Amino acid sequence: MVRQPLTQEQIEAGRRLGALLRAARAHRDLTEIARTAGISPETLRKIETGRLPSPSFGTIVRLSQALNLPLHHLATPYQNTPAKSVG
């Protein structure tokens, strides 16, 4: 299966997610949040900087738990972003 390139809107949504995560993490240590979420610090760094604009749903769930945020809060950057068609 070939993965289609992300649209500009999806890339922007990833940047918004990164900004939201950075703000939620505030002064807490990136490494500690990453370990609590079960991901590498580099993965969290990539998400926060927008270099990984579409993390897996499981990663989003674990980050919401690690940051003590409601899951729907982490979905807001993707609302009003056109979904890619499947198939």
C-alpha positions in Angstrom: 0.0 0.0 0.0 1.4 3.4 -1.0 0.9 6.2 1.4 -0.2 9.4 -0.2 1.7 12.6 0.7 0.2 14.7 3.4 -1.7 17.8 2.3 -0.6 21.3 3.4 -3.7 21.4 5.7 -2.6 18.1 7.3 0.9 19.4 7.8 -0.4 22.6 9.4 -2.6 20.5 11.7 0.5 18.6 12.8 2.2 21.9 13.6 -0.8 23.0 15.6 -0.7 19.7 17.5 3.0 20.2 18.2 2.3 23.7 19.6 -0.5 22.4 21.7 1.7 19.6 23.1 4.6 22.0 23.9 2.2 24.3 25.7 0.6 21.4 27.6 4.1 20.1 28.6 5.1 23.6 29.7 8.2 23.3 31.9 8.0 19.6 32.3 10.9 17.6 31.0 10.4 16.3 27.5 12.3 13.1 28.2 10.0 12.3 31.2 6.8 12.9 29.3 8.1 10.8 26.4 9.0 7.9 28.7 5.6 8.2 30.5 3.9 8.0 27.1 6.1 5.0 26.0 7.7 6.9 23.1 11.2 8.1 22.5 12.2 11.6 23.3 13.1 12.1 19.7 9.6 11.1 18.6 8.1 13.6 21.0 10.5 16.2 19.7 9.5 15.5 16.1 5.8 15.7 17.0 6.3 19.0 18.9 8.3 20.6 16.1 5.9 19.4 13.4 8.4 17.1 11.7 6.0 14.2 12.5 2.6 15.7 11.6 0.5 12.6 11.8 1.5 10.5 14.8 -0.5 7.3 15.4 -3.7 7.3 17.3 -2.1 5.2 20.0 0.7 7.8 20.4 -1.9 10.5 20.8 -3.8 8.5 23.4 -0.6 7.9 25.4 0.4 11.5 25.2 -3.0 12.6 26.4 -2.6 10.3 29.4 1.0 11.4 30.1 0.0 15.1 29.9 -3.2 14.5 31.8 -5.2 16.1 28.9 -8.6 15.0 27.7 -8.1 13.1 24.4 -10.6 15.3 22.5 -8.3 18.3 23.3 -5.5 16.7 21.2 -8.0 16.2 18.4 -8.8 19.9 18.0 -5.8 20.7 15.7 -7.2 18.2 13.2 -10.8 19.4 13.2 -11.8 21.2 9.9 -8.9 19.4 8.2 -10.0 17.4 5.2 -9.5 13.7 5.7 -7.6 11.6 3.2 -9.8 9.1 1.4 -9.1 5.4 2.1 -8.6 3.1 -0.8 
